[in-house]
C-alpha cells in the first residue's frame, strides 16, 4: 500500500532536516539554511521561529557579509534538552546526565543490587531524580532514560539474554520492568546493549558524519563490540551484531548457548584482571598474546565490512593505556591488507553517553 503524505509529514521532515543541519556545531543564518537544505525561505523562517520559541536554537551574533546588512546567525542550544544514561559495569551501576552535545553534566556511581527490577524501582529512580534536582533540570527538558544492558538485547521485543552481570541467565522479557520505570519517572525509557551504546557514544563524541563507520571493541570483564556502518548502528537479524566473543579460530571448540565463546575464553580478561594486572611480567606476556589474537580478529572482520577505524575501550584498556593499543596496531600492520587505525576511546564513559544520545535521537522528533 502506498504511503499517503499530508502537510504535517512534510513539516516534520523539514524540521528534522533543519535540526540535523545544526548537529555539526556550526552557526548558520536563515539564508544559509534555505540555501543548504533547499527549503523555501518562508518555511525556514516559520521553523526557525518555532525552534527559538522552544529553546532549541539560540542567537549567535552576526555573520560576515560582502555588502549590505550582516545576517543574524543561529546555533543549536546544547542545553535545551537532556537525557539520562544508565549502565551496569561489574558490580556497579553508573548513571549520567547528558546534554544534546553528548557532554556529561553530572554523574553518580553506586553498588549493583539484585534483583535488578527492585533496584531500578528504588535506588536508580531516586538517583535520577537527585541528579535532575541538583542540576536544576525541569521535567519537560528531560527526554528520557537509556539503559545500557550487558547481553544480547532485542530492542523491538524488549528482551535480554546472556546478561549474567544483572542476573538474567536466560531470555528475559523486560517490558514490565521498563513500564514501571517509565511510570515512576514520567519519561520514556529505552534499552540497548551496552557495547552498542558505547559505539554510538564514540561516534557522537568524535563528530563523525552519516557516511562514516566505526567499530568499538570493549575489553573489560567481558568482550564485545559495537558496529556503526554509514552512521547507523548495526543490530543484525538476530540482534547479535558485534558479539565477537563468539569468534572462533579453533575448529574443535564447542560453541554452546549460555557459555562464553572461543575469543572471550582465549582473551580471558576476567581471569587476568583478578590475578595478573599487578604483575609486570605477567602483564607484558598477556599483552603480547592477546594483541595478536585481537589483531587477527579485527583483520578478518575488516575484509568483510571494509572499515578503517577501530576504537578500543573498557577497563583493561584504561589500565594499560596505549601499550595494548600499540601492540594491536603493530600486529595489524603485519597481517592486514587494509589500513586500519586503532584508537583509544574518547571517554571512560562512552556507554553512558551513547545510551543517553540514543534517547535524544529517538525523542527529538516528538519535540520538533
C-alpha positions in Angstrom: 0.0 0.0 0.0 1.3 3.4 -1.0 2.1 5.8 1.9 -0.1 8.9 1.9 1.8 12.1 2.9 0.0 15.1 4.3 1.3 18.6 5.1 2.1 17.6 8.7 4.5 14.9 7.4 6.3 17.5 5.2 6.6 20.0 8.1 8.0 17.3 10.4 10.5 16.2 7.7 11.6 19.8 7.0 12.0 20.4 10.8 14.2 17.4 11.1 16.4 18.4 8.1 16.9 21.8 9.6 17.6 20.4 13.1 20.2 17.9 11.7 22.0 20.8 9.9 23.0 22.2 13.3 24.4 18.9 14.5 27.9 19.9 13.3 28.0 22.7 16.0 28.3 25.5 13.4 26.2 28.7 13.3 24.0 29.5 10.3 21.8 32.3 9.1 18.3 31.7 7.8 19.5 32.4 4.3 22.3 29.8 4.8 19.7 27.2 5.9 17.4 27.8 3.0 20.3 27.6 0.5 21.8 24.4 2.1 18.6 22.5 2.6 16.6 23.6 -0.4 13.7 24.5 1.8 11.8 27.8 0.9 12.7 30.9 2.9 9.2 31.4 4.4 9.1 27.7 5.6 12.6 28.1 7.1 11.5 31.3 9.0 8.5 29.5 10.5 10.5 26.5 11.6 13.4 28.7 13.0 10.9 30.8 14.9 9.4 27.7 16.4 12.8 26.3 17.3 13.8 29.6 19.1 10.5 29.6 21.0 11.2 26.0 22.2 14.7 26.9 23.1 16.2 24.6 20.5 18.2 27.4 18.8 19.9 30.5 20.1 21.1 33.7 18.5 24.8 33.6 17.9 25.6 37.1 16.8 26.2 38.5 13.3 27.9 36.9 10.4 30.0 38.4 7.7 28.5 40.0 4.5 30.3 41.3 1.4 27.8 44.1 1.1 24.7 45.2 2.9 23.3 44.1 6.2 25.1 41.4 8.2 23.0 38.3 8.7 21.9 37.1 12.2 23.4 33.7 13.0 21.8 30.9 14.9 23.3 27.9 16.7 21.9 24.9 18.5 21.2 25.2 22.2 23.0 22.1 23.6 21.3 22.6 26.9 17.8 22.7 25.5 17.1 19.1 26.5 18.8 16.3 28.4 18.7 12.5 28.8 20.0 10.0 31.3 22.3 7.1 30.5 22.5 4.1 32.8 24.8 1.1 32.6 26.0 -1.8 34.6 29.7 -2.5 35.0 30.8 -5.5 37.1 29.2 -4.9 40.5 28.4 -1.2 39.9 25.6 0.9 38.4 26.6 4.2 36.7 24.2 7.0 35.9 24.9 10.2 33.9 23.0 13.3 32.9 23.9 14.1 29.3 23.1 17.1 27.1 22.3 17.2 23.4 26.0 17.6 22.6 26.9 14.3 24.3 28.6 16.1 27.2 28.2 14.5 30.7 26.8 17.2 33.0 26.7 15.1 36.2 27.5 11.5 37.2 26.9 9.1 40.0 28.0 5.5 40.7 26.6 3.0 43.2 26.8 -0.7 44.0 24.6 -3.1 42.0 21.9 -4.8 43.9 19.9 -7.7 42.6 17.2 -8.4 41.6 17.7 -5.6 39.1 14.0 -4.7 38.9 13.9 -3.8 42.6 16.9 -1.6 42.3 15.6 0.2 39.2 12.4 0.9 41.0 14.1 2.4 44.1 17.8 3.4 44.2 18.1 4.2 40.5 14.9 6.2 40.3 16.0 8.2 43.3 19.5 8.8 41.9 18.0 10.1 38.6 15.6 12.4 40.5 18.5 13.7 42.6 20.7 14.4 39.5 17.9 16.3 37.9 17.2 18.4 41.0 20.9 19.0 41.7 21.4 20.4 38.2 18.0 22.2 38.2 16.7 20.4 35.1 12.9 20.8 34.9 10.9 17.7 33.9 9.9 19.0 30.4 13.6 19.2 29.5 14.2 15.5 30.2 13.8 13.4 27.1 14.1 10.1 28.8 16.4 7.4 30.1 18.6 4.9 28.2 19.6 1.6 29.8 22.8 0.1 28.5 22.3 -3.6 29.2 25.0 -6.3 29.2 24.0 -9.2 27.0 22.0 -9.7 23.8 19.2 -7.1 23.6 16.2 -7.2 21.3 15.2 -3.6 21.2 11.9 -4.4 19.4 10.7 -7.1 21.9 12.4 -5.6 25.0 14.2 -8.9 25.7 17.6 -9.5 27.2 19.7 -12.8 27.3 23.2 -13.7 28.4 23.2 -10.8 30.8 24.8 -12.6 33.7 26.0 -9.4 35.4 22.4 -8.3 36.1 21.1 -11.8 36.9 19.5 -12.6 33.5 20.8 -16.1 32.8 18.1 -16.8 30.3 16.0 -14.7 27.9 14.1 -12.2 30.0 11.1 -10.0 28.9 11.8 -6.6 30.3 8.6 -4.9 29.1 7.0 -4.7 32.5 10.3 -3.5 34.2 10.6 -0.7 31.6 7.0 0.3 32.0 7.3 0.5 35.8 10.4 2.7 35.5 8.6 5.0 33.0 5.7 5.3 35.4 7.9 6.3 38.3 10.0 8.8 36.3 7.2 10.0 33.9 9.6 9.9 30.9 10.2 7.2 28.2 12.8 4.5 29.0 14.7 2.7 26.2 17.0 -0.3 26.3 20.1 -1.1 24.3 23.1 -3.4 24.5 25.8 -1.5 26.5 28.6 -2.0 23.9 26.3 -0.9 21.1 25.6 2.2 23.2 29.3 2.8 23.6 29.8 2.6 19.9 27.1 5.3 19.4 28.7 7.4 22.1 32.1 7.2 20.5 30.6 8.0 17.1 28.9 11.1 18.6 31.9 12.3 20.6 34.1 12.1 17.5 31.6 14.2 15.5 31.6 11.6 12.7 29.1 12.0 9.9 26.5 9.7 8.4 28.9 8.4 5.7 31.5 7.1 8.2 32.0 3.8 10.0 33.3 2.9 13.5 33.9 -0.4 15.2 34.0 -0.2 19.0 35.7 -3.0 21.0 35.3 -3.3 24.8 37.8 -5.2 26.8 36.5 -5.5 30.4 35.5 -8.5 32.4 33.8 -9.5 29.2 34.5 -8.9 25.5 32.2 -7.3 22.9 31.9 -4.9 20.0 29.5 -2.4 18.6 29.3 -1.8 14.8 28.3 1.6 13.3 28.1 1.5 9.5 27.3 4.6 7.4 26.3 6.3 10.6 23.8 3.6 11.6 24.1 1.1 14.5 24.0 -2.4 13.1 21.9 -4.9 15.1 21.5 -7.8 12.7 18.6 -10.1 12.2 19.3 -11.9 15.4 20.4 -8.8 17.3 23.8 -10.4 17.5 26.0 -8.0 15.6 29.2 -7.2 17.4 29.2 -10.4 19.6 32.8 -11.0 18.7 33.3 -13.0 21.9 31.9 -16.0 19.8 34.5 -15.5 17.1 36.5 -18.8 16.8 39.7 -19.9 15.2 39.5 -23.4 16.6 37.5 -25.8 14.6 37.2 -28.1 17.6 35.9 -25.5 20.0 32.3 -26.3 21.1 30.2 -23.1 20.9 27.2 -23.6 23.2 24.3 -21.4 24.2 24.9 -19.9 27.7 28.7 -20.5 27.6 31.4 -18.0 26.7 32.8 -18.1 23.1 36.3 -19.0 21.9 37.6 -15.5 21.7 36.4 -14.5 25.1 37.8 -17.6 26.7 41.1 -17.1 24.9 41.5 -13.4 25.8 40.1 -14.2 29.2 40.1 -10.7 30.6 38.1 -11.5 33.7 40.7 -14.0 35.0 43.6 -11.8 34.1 42.1 -8.8 35.9 41.8 -10.9 39.0 45.3 -12.4 39.1 47.7 -10.7 36.7 47.2 -7.0 36.5 49.6 -6.1 39.2 52.4 -8.3 37.9 54.5 -6.5 35.3 55.9 -9.8 33.8 52.5 -11.4 33.5 51.1 -8.2 32.1 53.7 -8.0 29.4 53.2 -11.6 28.4 49.4 -11.2 28.4 49.5 -8.1 26.2 51.8 -9.8 23.7 49.5 -12.8 23.5 46.1 -11.1 23.3 47.2 -8.3 20.9 48.0 -10.9 18.3 44.6 -12.6 18.8 42.7 -9.3 18.7 44.6 -8.1 15.6 43.7 -11.4 13.8 40.1 -10.9 14.7 40.0 -7.3 13.6 41.8 -8.1 10.3 39.3 -10.9 9.4 36.3 -8.7 10.2 37.7 -5.8 8.3 37.7 -7.7 5.0 34.0 -8.4 5.4 32.9 -4.9 6.4 35.8 -2.8 4.9 36.1 -0.3 7.7 39.2 1.8 8.7 38.6 2.9 12.3 38.6 0.7 15.4 38.1 2.3 18.8 39.2 0.2 21.8 37.9 0.9 25.4 37.0 -0.8 28.6 38.6 -1.5 32.0 41.6 -3.3 30.6 42.4 -0.5 28.2 42.0 2.0 30.9 44.6 0.1 32.9 47.2 -0.4 30.1 46.6 2.8 28.2 48.3 3.0 24.9 50.6 0.0 25.4 48.0 -2.6 24.4 46.8 -0.4 21.6 50.3 -0.1 20.1 50.7 -3.8 20.2 47.4 -4.4 18.4 48.3 -1.8 15.8 51.7 -3.3 15.2 50.3 -6.7 14.7 47.5 -5.4 12.4 50.1 -3.8 10.1 51.8 -7.1 9.7 48.7 -9.2 8.8 46.1 -6.8 7.4 45.8 -5.8 3.7 43.8 -2.8 4.8 45.0 0.3 6.6 43.1 0.2 9.9 43.5 2.8 12.6 43.2 1.7 16.2 42.5 4.5 18.7 41.7 4.7 22.4 38.2 5.5 23.5 37.5 9.3 23.7 35.9 8.8 27.1 35.9 6.4 30.0 32.1 6.5 29.9 31.0 6.0 26.2 28.3 3.6 27.2 26.6 6.3 29.3 26.9 8.9 26.6 25.6 6.6 23.9 22.7 5.4 26.0 21.6 9.0 26.5 22.2 10.1 23.0 20.1 7.3 21.6 17.3 8.5 23.7 17.7 12.1 22.3 17.7 10.8 18.8 14.6 8.7 19.4 12.7 11.6 21.1 13.8 14.7 19.3 11.3 14.2 16.5 8.5 14.5 19.1 9.8 17.8 20.3 10.3 19.4 16.8 
